[in-house]
Amino acid sequence: MKEVKHLKIEKDMGVSDLVRGMRGVGFGAGKIARAGEIMDKMFKDGDCKVFFGVAGAMVPCGMKQVILDVLDYTDIFVTTGANLTHDLIESLGEKHYKIENERIVDDVLLAEKGFDRIYNVLMKNGVYEKLEDFFKANFDSFSKCGNIKDFLWKIGELCPGGGILKKCYDKKIPIFCPGIADSGIGLMMWGRIAEGKTTNIDVFTDMKEIIDFSWTAKKTGVLYIGGGLPKNFIQQALQFSKGADYGIQITTDRPESGGSSGAPLKEGISWGKLSKDADFVDVVCDATIALPLIFGSIL
């Protein structure tokens, strides 16, 4: 038990000073400061393999560059097909747009005008035409890939612009997406298969690769944004080790429904997914607020 230290905001205060000042505060602010300390230790630990799991619409909302920067400290990356689809869309030259006044949103009008809405972010529905052209032009290269990781690396190699897929290919960061069929990318591949084309992509062998990373690591650390499928895919692999030594989870979900996204990290101890001696924290906050603060505080 420690005395609460009241946060004082100073003029021209930097992110590091702000978050450091949160350390003595209760509730969510103290959790953000604790996450910064754990992230700093995890990234600096030379024996630690860092697993980064990202769910939620982090790319369309404007968090792509933050993710790209966190990838510089990441050994294994797992995300949703939706995030990768939106990343590829931007690599192909398309944009996402922020609604300035949410009170006047008319979804019927948006549909008529050809826009898709993600809360207060819009995307032109016509982007799927560019996606289709890209997959038609490159399907033969994609179809020869042995697993999803190699398939995603190949997309990164062939896509024209920068982004997450491109960086993972260039830096050879293993990138996994076990739910790739549940996305625009999956829809594009299915479209070519429906035309009679075939593919050799194996959806199961990625499991062996990610387990190998966990099995052979001296230490492991996890950073979960949102939870969901990326979190569970990493958690499964960690059961083949002694569990994660470091853990940070940022989520807005609650544990009572039994879902992975709301499950506190501590619950993983019973499964062998988190070490009983782990340094960990659960941050209940919108990840678009918490992740920039936490990561920004350690730079």
C-alpha positions in Angstrom: 0.0 0.0 0.0 1.3 3.4 -1.0 0.1 6.9 -0.6 -1.8 8.4 -3.6 0.4 11.0 -5.4 -1.8 13.6 -7.1 -1.0 14.2 -10.7 0.1 17.8 -11.6 -0.1 18.9 -15.2 2.8 21.2 -16.1 3.1 23.5 -19.1 4.9 21.9 -22.0 4.8 18.5 -20.2 6.1 15.6 -22.3 4.3 12.3 -22.7 7.0 10.5 -20.6 6.6 13.0 -17.7 2.8 12.8 -18.0 2.7 9.0 -17.8 5.3 8.9 -15.1 3.2 11.2 -13.1 0.3 8.8 -13.4 2.3 6.2 -11.5 1.0 7.5 -8.2 -2.6 7.8 -9.3 -5.3 5.2 -8.7 -7.7 3.7 -11.3 -6.9 3.6 -15.0 -4.2 6.2 -15.0 -2.0 4.2 -12.7 -2.5 1.2 -15.0 -1.2 3.1 -18.0 1.9 4.1 -16.1 2.5 0.5 -15.0 2.1 -0.7 -18.6 4.8 1.8 -19.6 7.2 0.3 -17.1 6.5 -3.2 -18.1 6.7 -2.4 -21.8 10.1 -0.7 -21.2 11.4 -3.8 -19.4 10.0 -6.2 -21.9 11.5 -4.4 -24.9 14.9 -4.0 -23.3 15.1 -7.7 -22.1 17.4 -9.3 -24.7 16.2 -12.8 -23.8 12.6 -12.0 -24.4 10.6 -12.8 -27.5 7.8 -10.2 -27.9 4.4 -11.4 -29.2 2.2 -8.5 -30.4 -1.5 -9.3 -30.9 -3.8 -6.7 -32.5 -7.6 -6.9 -32.8 -10.1 -4.1 -33.4 -10.1 -1.6 -36.2 -6.7 -0.1 -35.3 -5.6 0.6 -38.9 -8.7 2.5 -40.3 -8.9 4.6 -37.1 -5.4 6.0 -37.6 -3.1 3.8 -35.4 -1.2 2.3 -38.3 2.0 4.3 -37.7 2.0 3.5 -34.0 1.7 -0.2 -34.9 4.5 0.1 -37.4 6.7 1.7 -34.7 5.8 -1.0 -32.1 6.8 -3.6 -34.7 10.4 -2.4 -34.4 10.4 -4.1 -31.0 8.3 -7.1 -32.0 9.4 -10.7 -32.7 6.0 -12.2 -33.6 3.0 -10.4 -34.9 -0.6 -11.7 -34.9 -3.6 -9.6 -36.1 -7.0 -9.8 -37.8 -7.7 -10.1 -41.5 -9.6 -6.8 -41.2 -6.6 -4.8 -40.1 -4.5 -6.3 -42.8 -7.2 -5.6 -45.4 -7.3 -1.9 -44.4 -3.5 -1.8 -44.4 -3.4 -3.2 -47.9 -6.1 -0.8 -49.0 -4.0 2.2 -48.0 -0.9 0.6 -49.6 -2.9 0.6 -52.8 -3.4 4.3 -52.5 -6.8 4.5 -50.9 -7.7 6.5 -47.7 -9.9 6.4 -44.6 -11.9 9.4 -43.6 -13.0 10.8 -40.2 -16.5 12.1 -39.7 -16.3 15.4 -37.9 -20.0 15.5 -36.7 -21.3 12.1 -35.7 -24.8 13.5 -34.9 -25.7 14.0 -38.5 -24.6 10.6 -39.8 -27.2 9.0 -42.1 -26.2 5.4 -42.9 -28.8 5.1 -45.7 -27.3 8.1 -47.4 -23.8 6.8 -46.9 -24.8 3.5 -48.6 -26.3 5.5 -51.5 -23.1 7.5 -51.8 -20.9 4.3 -51.7 -19.3 4.7 -48.2 -18.8 2.1 -45.5 -18.8 3.2 -41.9 -16.7 2.1 -39.0 -18.0 4.1 -36.0 -16.8 7.6 -37.0 -14.5 6.5 -39.9 -15.5 6.1 -43.5 -14.1 4.2 -46.4 -15.2 4.2 -50.1 -16.8 0.9 -51.0 -15.1 1.2 -54.3 -11.7 0.2 -52.7 -12.7 -3.4 -53.2 -12.3 -2.9 -57.0 -8.7 -2.1 -56.5 -8.3 -5.1 -54.1 -9.9 -7.4 -56.7 -7.5 -6.1 -59.5 -4.5 -6.6 -57.2 -5.5 -10.2 -56.4 -6.3 -11.1 -59.9 -2.9 -9.8 -61.1 -1.0 -11.7 -58.3 -3.1 -14.8 -57.6 -0.6 -17.2 -59.2 2.1 -16.0 -56.8 -0.2 -16.1 -53.8 -1.5 -19.6 -54.6 2.0 -21.1 -54.4 2.5 -20.0 -50.8 2.7 -22.9 -48.3 1.0 -21.2 -45.3 -0.7 -18.0 -44.2 2.5 -16.4 -42.9 4.2 -16.9 -46.3 1.0 -15.7 -48.1 1.0 -12.5 -46.1 4.7 -11.9 -46.7 4.1 -12.3 -50.4 1.3 -9.7 -50.3 3.8 -7.4 -48.5 6.4 -8.1 -51.1 4.1 -7.3 -54.0 2.0 -4.4 -52.7 3.1 -1.1 -54.1 3.1 1.1 -51.0 4.4 1.0 -47.4 2.5 -0.4 -44.5 2.3 -3.2 -42.0 2.4 -6.0 -44.6 5.3 -4.4 -46.4 7.3 -3.9 -43.1 6.7 -7.5 -41.9 8.0 -8.7 -45.3 11.0 -6.4 -45.4 12.0 -7.0 -41.8 11.0 -10.7 -41.9 8.8 -10.3 -38.9 6.6 -13.5 -38.7 3.0 -12.4 -39.3 0.1 -14.7 -38.5 -3.6 -14.3 -39.2 -5.5 -17.5 -38.5 -8.8 -15.8 -39.4 -7.7 -14.5 -42.8 -10.8 -15.9 -44.5 -12.9 -13.6 -42.4 -11.8 -10.4 -44.2 -11.6 -8.6 -47.5 -8.4 -10.4 -48.3 -10.1 -13.7 -47.7 -13.0 -12.6 -49.9 -10.7 -11.7 -52.7 -9.0 -15.1 -52.6 -12.3 -16.9 -52.5 -13.4 -15.0 -55.5 -10.5 -16.4 -57.5 -11.2 -19.9 -56.2 -14.8 -19.5 -57.2 -13.5 -18.8 -60.8 -11.9 -22.2 -60.8 -8.4 -21.4 -59.6 -6.7 -23.4 -56.8 -4.3 -22.7 -54.0 -1.8 -24.6 -51.9 -2.1 -22.4 -48.8 -2.2 -24.6 -45.6 -4.2 -22.9 -42.8 -2.8 -25.2 -40.1 1.0 -25.2 -40.4 1.3 -21.7 -39.0 0.4 -23.2 -35.6 3.7 -25.2 -35.6 5.7 -22.1 -36.4 4.3 -20.0 -33.6 4.6 -22.8 -31.1 8.3 -23.2 -32.2 8.9 -19.5 -31.3 7.3 -20.0 -27.9 9.0 -23.4 -27.2 12.5 -22.1 -28.0 12.3 -18.7 -26.4 14.2 -18.1 -23.1 11.5 -15.6 -22.1 8.3 -14.4 -23.7 6.3 -11.2 -23.4 2.9 -10.3 -24.8 1.2 -7.1 -25.8 -2.5 -7.6 -26.6 -4.6 -4.9 -28.2 -8.3 -5.8 -27.8 -7.9 -9.6 -27.5 -10.0 -11.8 -29.6 -8.5 -14.2 -32.1 -5.0 -12.8 -32.2 -4.7 -13.0 -28.4 -6.0 -16.6 -28.3 -3.7 -17.7 -31.1 -0.7 -16.4 -29.1 -2.1 -17.8 -25.8 -2.3 -21.3 -27.4 1.4 -21.2 -28.3 2.4 -20.0 -24.9 1.0 -23.2 -23.3 4.0 -24.9 -24.8 6.3 -22.8 -22.7 6.3 -21.8 -19.1 4.0 -19.0 -19.9 4.6 -15.3 -20.6 7.1 -13.5 -18.4 5.7 -10.0 -19.3 2.1 -9.1 -20.2 0.2 -6.0 -21.2 -3.5 -6.2 -22.3 -5.4 -3.1 -23.4 -9.2 -3.8 -23.7 -12.6 -2.3 -23.1 -14.3 -5.7 -22.7 -15.4 -7.2 -19.4 -14.7 -10.7 -18.1 -18.2 -11.8 -17.0 -19.2 -13.1 -20.4 -16.3 -15.5 -20.5 -14.8 -14.1 -23.8 -11.1 -14.0 -24.5 -11.1 -10.2 -25.0 -12.3 -9.5 -21.5 -10.4 -12.2 -19.8 -7.8 -10.7 -17.4 -4.2 -11.8 -18.0 -4.1 -13.4 -14.6 -6.7 -16.0 -15.7 -4.0 -17.3 -18.1 -1.9 -18.6 -15.1 -4.4 -21.5 -14.7 -3.8 -22.5 -18.3 0.0 -22.1 -18.3 -0.3 -19.1 -20.7 1.1 -16.7 -18.1 3.9 -17.4 -15.7 2.9 -17.2 -12.0 5.8 -14.9 -11.5 5.0 -12.7 -14.5 5.1 -8.9 -14.6 1.7 -7.9 -16.0 -1.1 -5.4 -16.1 -4.6 -5.1 -17.6 -5.4 -1.7 -18.9 -9.2 -1.1 -19.4 -9.2 1.7 -21.9 -9.8 2.5 -25.6 -6.6 1.3 -27.2 -6.4 4.4 -29.4 -5.9 6.4 -26.2 -3.8 4.0 -24.1 -1.4 2.6 -26.7 0.0 5.9 -27.9 0.4 7.0 -24.2 2.1 3.8 -23.1 4.4 3.5 -26.1 5.1 7.2 -26.3 6.2 7.3 -22.6 9.1 4.9 -23.2 10.6 6.4 -26.3 
